[in-house]
Amino acid sequence: MSHAFQNAAAFLIGTLFSLYILALMLRTLLALSRADFYNPISQFLVTITTPPLRILRRVIPPIGPVDSAALVLILVLKMLELVIIAALYGAVIPPFTLFIAGILAIVRLVIWIYIISIIIQAVMSWFQAGGTSQNPVAGLVYSLNRPLLNPIRKVMPQTGMVDLSPLVAILGLNVLLIFINAL
């Protein structure tokens, strides 16, 4: 198998798995943050993720507000992605290493979702004059970030019209990412 074919196949497999895992994770995080279920983006995420979750929920019950079936599916898909890509290159990943790599990849994904959504929220706040009712993305981003930013806002001193909580959150998330990547 040529090196170019391996790289192209690994790219396509990684991209397809990552997009679906991202959809599952966004659905889970938006549900935890109690975002608008009837938002068109929420409805899209629900539509594309419901079929496998419907099956898994028969066997895996939720733990409090956490959709444990979605988390299990995310972990299984991430581990499957890693196994397939490793197999393309002729490598084998030991089960424990595979499990830890899957968990760390999911934690990194969550951190990156929050970093990117906070940046999107900050940029939208510069250009958006009517609140979040006009834009479905804005409503979801604000809902997603609220549980992370509100505790920081309570601790941060008021600085007039400038909200520094996104900056503090991004710095904290990047520090956390450094520690996760060191593992």
N, C-alpha and C positions, 0 to 999 in steps of 0.2 A: 504494500500500500504506500503510495507516495506521500511525502511529507505535506505537500500542499493539500491533498485530499483529506488527510488527517486533520489539518488545521481548519479547513473549511467545514468539515463534518462536526468537529468540536465546537466551532463557532455557532453553527446552526442549532445543534442540540442544546448548547448552553443558553442561547438566546430564547429558544422556544420554552425550555424549562423555566428560565428566569422570568419571562413575561407572565407565565401562568402562576408561578410562585408569588410574584409581585401582586397579581390580582387577588390571590387568596389572602396575602398579608394585608393588603389595603382593606379588603372586606372585613377582616378581623379587627384591625385597628380602628376603622371607622365605626364598627359596632361597639367597640369598647368605649369610644369617645362619644357615643350616642349622636352620631351625625345624622343628618336628614336621610331617612331611608328612601324617601320618594324622589330624591335628587336623581336626575338622569344618569349621572356617573355611578351613583350607588346602585341604581337599578341594573346598569350594564354589568357591574361587578357581581351582583347577585345572580344575574342570568347565566353568566359564563362559569360561575363556581358552584352553583347549586347541584348539578347532577352527581358529581362524586361525593359531595358533602351529605346529600340526602341518604346515600347508602351507608356512609361511615357513621352518621348520627344514630343509626339503628343499633350500633355496637359500642360507640364511644359517646358517653353522655357529656354534657357540658359541665365544667367545674366553675360554679358561680356564674359570673358574667362572661367567662372565657369560653370561647368555642373550641373545646379541646379536639374535636374532630378535624377542624381546620388546621390546628397546629400540628397534629399528627400527620395529616396529609402533606403539609408544607415540609416537614422533616423527611418523610418518606420520599417525596419528589426530589428534594435536594440531594439526598443520599443516592437515589437512583441516577440522577444527573452525574454526580461524581463518579459512580461506578461505570457508567457508559463511557464517559470521557476518558477515564483511566484505561478502560478496555481498548479504546481506539488506539492508544499508544502502547498497548501491551503490558500495562501495569495492573497490579492488584492492590487494593487498599484493604488492610486488615479491618474487621468489623468495628472494633472499639475506636480506631482512628477515624473510620468513616462516620461513626456516630458523633464524635467530638467535632470533626470538620463540618458536619451538617449543622450542628448546634451553633458553632461559631459563625458560619455563613449566614444563618438566620438572624443572629444578633446583629451582625454587620448590616444586613438588609434593613432591619428596623431602625438602626442608627442613621443609615443613609436616607431612608424615607423621611425621617424627621428633619435631618439637615436640609434636604432639598425642599421639603414642604415649608419650612421656616423661611428659607430664602425666597420661595415663590410668594409667600404671604407678605414678606417685607417689600418686595418689588411691587406687588399688586397694591399695597397700601400707598405707594407713591403716586399711582396713576388712577386709582379708583376713588370716585367721589360719591358714590351713592350707597355705600355699604355693601353687604354681600348678597342682597336680594336679586341683583341683576345678573350675576355670574354664578353658574353652578359650581365651577371650580373653586371660587373664592369661599363659598359657604362651606364646602367640604374641608378645605385647607384650614380655615379658621376653627372649625369643629375639631379637626384632627389635632391641631396644635394647642388648643385651649388647655387640656390637662397637663401639658408640659410647661406652657408659658405662664399660666395663672399663678402657680406657686412661686415662681421667680419674681413675678410682678409684685406679689405681696411682700417680698423681702427687699426688693430693690427700692432705693429712694426715688421719688418722683423727680423727673428732669424736665419738667415743662411738657412740651409737645412731642418730645423724642422718647420713644419706648426702647430702652436698652435691653429688655428681656430677650429678644431674639438673638442678639449678639452674645449674651451670657449663655443662652441655651446652646448655641452653635459651638462656642468655645468648650463648654462642658461635654458636649457630644463628641467633639474631636478628640478631647483628652481620653474619653472612654474608648473611642475607636483605636487610639494608640495602644492602650492596654490590651484590648481584644486582639489586635494584630500582633502583639508581642507573644501571645500564646501560640 
